[in-house]
Amino acid sequence: MDYNPTTSRATSVEADAAARHQHQSPAAAVDWSITFWGTGDSMGVPRVYCACEVCEEARRSGVNRRYRSSVLLERGEDKLLIDCGPDWTGQMERAGIFWLDELLITHAHQDHIAGLTSYADACRWLKRKGRVITPTEVSDTIRMMYPWLERFVTFQSIEEPWRWHEWSIRPIRVNHGKNGYAYAYRFDRVNDDESAAGSGRRQAYPNDSANPGLRSWVYASDAIGLGEEELRWFQELDLLILGTNFYHEQAEYSTRSVYDMVEAFRLIEDIQPQQVVFTHMSHDIDLRHSYPLLPQVTLARTGMRIGR
Ligand SMILES: Nc1ccn([C@@H]2O[C@H](COP(=O)(O)O)[C@@H](O)[C@H]2O)c(=O)n1
């Protein structure tokens, strides 16, 4: 996996947008990448009421400015956004993207779905029907919360591994602590030969075996205390993107809903992913500080991009 955190800056999203505006062909975007549109916990950073050092820095210079968690998986024109929280409109603007056909949703909490109302407005104005991919138990809740959405979006149920371009996407129902359950998604890249056959894409997106890019990864923004059943799907990963709200959260366990970094280290030692990126971070985390981390761990930054 080609992953260089030192070149991962907020501007990479804008650079992509600029490249698109210069009419680069999809062949120039060589492979799948993941861009962090949001890396914050449910309240984002800065928290509106908070004058802590991290929130103040986020207001001033913005290293710690964190939008609600969301990542874009893309290769050229193929784009899949995971989650659509309340910062979605600004995230689209910053990326220079005007339309997304498909959204994949992890769970029906506001910090992951509140942007769906704006997405529906975009569908309405553009007279296009969007697609919201999520397990039925999640779409049932979304339908109750926003009954008008279905006029503008189609809900696509995902219960089993589901094929999206070269990816097999497996929903994994994960413990979300006091907040119930959420879904993580495991992405496994299936045989390129098969999916490229006849598509004319093989030349445009060469699969360089010396540098295979993203292959198997999990996005688990909202999970805690995962057990054996869930962790079956967290094995042999080249990348784990894991939500960690705090470095070491002091609150009583029964009141919590997301891993902290100290707990995550134990998880990582258990499942041994090659690379790990922590996301869904609260104002407890100051990106100006250097935390004791495991060598394979990086803290996500707004706009950070993984992949080629
Ligand atoms: N039924 C619920 C419960 C909570 N929420 C929102 O989810 C967020 C929870 O924060 P985490 O740190 O546990 O991800 C927070 O914004 C709650 O308002 C909800 O929408 N529905």
PDBQT file of the ligand as one rigid body, heavy atoms in Angstrom, charges set to zero:
ROOT
HETATM    1  N1  LIG A 401     -30.290   6.939  18.958  1.00  0.00    +0.000 N 
HETATM    2  C1  LIG A 401     -29.300   7.827  18.780  1.00  0.00    +0.000 A 
HETATM    3  C2  LIG A 401     -28.238   7.926  19.685  1.00  0.00    +0.000 A 
HETATM    4  C3  LIG A 401     -27.262   8.870  19.449  1.00  0.00    +0.000 A 
HETATM    5  N2  LIG A 401     -27.340   9.660  18.349  1.00  0.00    +0.000 N 
HETATM    6  C4  LIG A 401     -26.276  10.623  18.076  1.00  0.00    +0.000 C 
HETATM    7  O1  LIG A 401     -25.111   9.874  17.810  1.00  0.00    +0.000 OA
HETATM    8  C5  LIG A 401     -24.001  10.508  18.348  1.00  0.00    +0.000 C 
HETATM    9  C6  LIG A 401     -23.376   9.559  19.360  1.00  0.00    +0.000 C 
HETATM   10  O2  LIG A 401     -22.025   9.771  19.482  1.00  0.00    +0.000 OA
HETATM   11  P1  LIG A 401     -20.903   8.614  19.387  1.00  0.00    +0.000 P 
HETATM   12  O3  LIG A 401     -19.696   9.306  19.909  1.00  0.00    +0.000 OA
HETATM   13  O4  LIG A 401     -21.359   7.474  20.213  1.00  0.00    +0.000 OA
HETATM   14  O5  LIG A 401     -20.752   8.221  17.965  1.00  0.00    +0.000 OA
HETATM   15  C7  LIG A 401     -24.465  11.829  18.932  1.00  0.00    +0.000 C 
HETATM   16  O6  LIG A 401     -24.383  12.844  17.952  1.00  0.00    +0.000 OA
HETATM   17  C8  LIG A 401     -25.943  11.556  19.200  1.00  0.00    +0.000 C 
HETATM   18  O7  LIG A 401     -26.715  12.723  19.118  1.00  0.00    +0.000 OA
HETATM   19  C9  LIG A 401     -28.384   9.524  17.465  1.00  0.00    +0.000 A 
HETATM   20  O8  LIG A 401     -28.425  10.232  16.432  1.00  0.00    +0.000 OA
HETATM   21  N3  LIG A 401     -29.350   8.611  17.690  1.00  0.00    +0.000 NA
ENDROOT
TORSDOF 0
